[in-house]
Amino acid sequence: MKLWDKGFSTDKKIDIFTVGNDRELDLVLAKYDVIGSLAHARMLQRIGLLSKEEFSAVEQEIHKILESIKKGKFTIEDSFEDVHSKVEFMLTEKLGDTGKKIHTARSRNDQVLVDVHLYLKEELHDLKKLTKDFFDLLIELSKKYKKVLLPGYTHFQVAMPSSFGMWFSAYAESLIDDVYFINAAYKVVDQNPLGSAAGYGSSFPIDREDTTTSLEFETLKYNSVAAQMSRGKAEKSVAFAMSSVAGTLSKFAYDICLYMSQNFGFVSFPDELTTGSSIMPHKKNPDVFELIRGKCNKIQALPYELTLITNNLPSGYHRDLQLLKEGLIPAIQNLKASLEMFTYSLQNIRVNEHILDDSKYDYLFSVEEVNELVQKGTPFRDAYKIVGKKIAQGDFKPQKEVKHTHLGSVGNLALKEIVKKMDKAF
């Protein structure tokens, strides 16, 4: 069944090519399609295009379909082009002419739009919650390990003292920026496109404010052409937000892979959270973090994939837009899984509390000695040269303690401020 059926059959090869994997992806959107259909039917009843009895029958059947979706029993057979045609068929099969009325004053275009907007709203909400859960764990770890020193590196060279507290809280605070992007994307998708029909509105006296309230959108897209043009823009907004989160996770995963190696030995995990080698019995591999890194690097390419699909399209609907779902829906699931696995694994991280016992980290404290000379009155440039000369001549004997305040960024007050920032963003 096709919503645009005019009494002729499409060539089978054309049908396979144009539908692609849309049926599979539409199963993800099925819940939102029936929710949108219910709001639309309620509005049609309120403006007199459906009777109260007709709406009651539609409502009853839609709830049955929604229940089958929740139980995983809803399917889209090959005889149907998409979720919209399957739902309309089910309503028509049960309700006859009443089911045929459900498409009054809308197009498949605004059906897709409202499905995608509702789906993205819910997924962004879940993504934000998972990000906050990860943030909370990082703050907890930062407090736990704030006094355990960790060598800082620049250019992959030993640089200055850091701490595990700084490391964990740095990624925590970075997640706040990611939440800002999620909030911005949510603002974009929280606009009701239903009622824009094929992109040029409807001559029926529809009430778009009514469906906006029913579907719990903050506002609506007033211009129907603008509503249609949000297809692509909404997906790209979400993709950029996801890319921001993914960038944070990818960098953190890289740190962990590096720090787990024998050359560093800064952190480790229980055996059950690592994998082994088929040939080398000593191996404990960080596969979880390598996969998170790879998945998140792939997600960071998504905004550009979506841009290339849409950047040369004029206003109005074009079938190219169908391809947006292919990249976006799996990416959302991959990012959520990455956040869940990162949080699950990081709860069991083991930190090395004696890293700086190794003499190769002695030079970490050169800046501390420079600063101490400056505090005693030596000009900075002279102090820098004095310590540099000691190092060159092999006379540098570090005092392995951090007397100055650059590690204070993970003090209790600073952590409270970081938490306040996230609470405000959340």
Rosetta blueprint (number, residue, H / E / L):
1 M L
2 K L
3 L L
4 W L
5 D L
6 K L
7 G L
8 F L
9 S L
10 T L
11 D L
12 K H
13 K H
14 I H
15 D H
16 I H
17 F H
18 T H
19 V H
20 G L
21 N L
22 D H
23 R H
24 E H
25 L H
26 D H
27 L H
28 V H
29 L H
30 A H
31 K H
32 Y H
33 D H
34 V H
35 I H
36 G H
37 S H
38 L H
39 A H
40 H H
41 A H
42 R H
43 M H
44 L H
45 Q H
46 R H
47 I L
48 G L
49 L L
50 L L
51 S L
52 K H
53 E H
54 E H
55 F H
56 S H
57 A H
58 V H
59 E H
60 Q H
61 E H
62 I H
63 H H
64 K H
65 I H
66 L H
67 E H
68 S H
69 I H
70 K H
71 K L
72 G L
73 K L
74 F L
75 T L
76 I L
77 E L
78 D L
79 S L
80 F L
81 E L
82 D L
83 V H
84 H H
85 S H
86 K H
87 V H
88 E H
89 F H
90 M H
91 L H
92 T H
93 E H
94 K H
95 L H
96 G L
97 D H
98 T H
99 G H
100 K H
101 K H
102 I H
103 H H
104 T L
105 A L
106 R L
107 S L
108 R H
109 N H
110 D H
111 Q H
112 V H
113 L H
114 V H
115 D H
116 V H
117 H H
118 L H
119 Y H
120 L H
121 K H
122 E H
123 E H
124 L H
125 H H
126 D H
127 L H
128 K H
129 K H
130 L H
131 T H
132 K H
133 D H
134 F H
135 F H
136 D H
137 L H
138 L H
139 I H
140 E H
141 L H
142 S H
143 K H
144 K H
145 Y L
146 K L
147 K L
148 V L
149 L E
150 L E
151 P E
152 G E
153 Y E
154 T E
155 H L
156 F L
157 Q E
158 V E
159 A E
160 M E
161 P E
162 S E
163 S E
164 F H
165 G H
166 M H
167 W H
168 F H
169 S H
170 A H
171 Y H
172 A H
173 E H
174 S H
175 L H
176 I H
177 D H
178 D H
179 V H
180 Y H
181 F H
182 I H
183 N H
184 A H
185 A H
186 Y H
187 K H
188 V H
189 V H
190 D L
191 Q E
192 N E
193 P L
194 L L
195 G L
196 S L
197 A L
198 A L
199 G L
200 Y L
201 G L
202 S L
203 S L
204 F L
205 P L
206 I L
207 D L
208 R H
209 E H
210 D H
211 T H
212 T H
213 T H
214 S H
215 L L
216 E L
217 F L
218 E L
219 T E
220 L E
221 K L
222 Y L
223 N L
224 S H
225 V H
226 A H
227 A H
228 Q H
229 M H
230 S H
231 R H
232 G H
233 K H
234 A H
235 E H
236 K H
237 S H
238 V H
239 A H
240 F H
241 A H
242 M H
243 S H
244 S H
245 V H
246 A H
247 G H
248 T H
249 L H
250 S H
251 K H
252 F H
253 A H
254 Y H
255 D H
256 I H
257 C H
258 L H
259 Y H
260 M H
261 S L
262 Q L
263 N L
264 F L
265 G L
266 F L
267 V E
268 S E
269 F L
270 P L
271 D H
272 E H
273 L H
274 T L
275 T E
276 G L
277 S L
278 S L
279 I L
280 M L
281 P L
282 H L
283 K L
284 K L
285 N E
286 P L
287 D H
288 V H
289 F H
290 E H
291 L H
292 I H
293 R H
294 G H
295 K H
296 C H
297 N H
298 K H
299 I H
300 Q H
301 A L
302 L H
303 P H
304 Y H
305 E H
306 L H
307 T H
308 L H
309 I H
310 T H
311 N L
312 N L
313 L L
314 P L
315 S L
316 G L
317 Y L
318 H L
319 R H
320 D H
321 L H
322 Q H
323 L H
324 L H
325 K H
326 E H
327 G H
328 L H
329 I H
330 P H
331 A H
332 I H
333 Q H
334 N H
335 L H
336 K H
337 A H
338 S H
339 L H
340 E H
341 M H
342 F H
343 T H
344 Y H
345 S H
346 L H
347 Q L
348 N L
349 I L
350 R E
351 V E
352 N L
353 E L
354 H L
355 I H
356 L H
357 D H
358 D L
359 S H
360 K H
361 Y H
362 D H
363 Y H
364 L H
365 F H
366 S H
367 V H
368 E H
369 E H
370 V H
371 N H
372 E H
373 L H
374 V H
375 Q H
376 K L
377 G L
378 T L
379 P L
380 F H
381 R H
382 D H
383 A H
384 Y H
385 K H
386 I H
387 V H
388 G H
389 K H
390 K H
391 I H
392 A H
393 Q H
394 G L
395 D L
396 F L
397 K L
398 P L
399 Q L
400 K L
401 E L
402 V L
403 K L
404 H L
405 T H
406 H H
407 L H
408 G H
409 S H
410 V H
411 G L
412 N H
413 L H
414 A H
415 L H
416 K H
417 E H
418 I H
419 V H
420 K H
421 K H
422 M H
423 D H
424 K H
425 A H
426 F L
